[in-house]
């Protein structure tokens, strides 16, 4: 009787593959990532990743989606216990910076234009649609926008003004995060820059 062929469809292999992909990106960058290399790092056959990802683009999409999910979880954890909306917003932005510092390669991947923005999803109450790379990316942005909307001085803003304010705060904090992980800030800790920005942007 012939031996049964091994199967790779066990419960946690997809997660294991994404962990391995994140490891490759973190240590060697996106260019080093391939499905064949992924199998080697994950300790499975080189063909096993193809059971979950059709090609490298599909793998990058899943990895980016995971990144945005982890980012949302990181900001939510940072905000936990803060009732005041200003304190909660500041804590969330600190969490955003810490996530970038802890996951620099993944963070760059999420925002580098590598992930096609194929989803056109509604956002806000104006019926406008915006392009996102995944549902997780859309949820992460919507969560940020909800936090900005809860700030006392956001009261009364229409959808367009709220979108502008959300993007302004995001651009400032994201810029600090990018400068920090690329070690381009000059003689000042990124945490101090974030606090100075937040003093001006949200009080």
ABEGO torsion letter per residue (X at the ends): XBBBBBBAABAAAAAAAAAAAAAAAAAAEAAABBAAAAAAAAGBBAAAAAAABABAAAAAAAAAAAAAAAAAAAAAAAABGBABAAAAAAAAAAAAAAAAAABAAAAAAAAAGABBBABBBBBEAAGBBBBBABAAAAAAAAAAAAAAAABAAABGBBAAAAAAAAAAAAAAAAAAAAAAAAGABBGBBAAAAAAAAAAAAAX
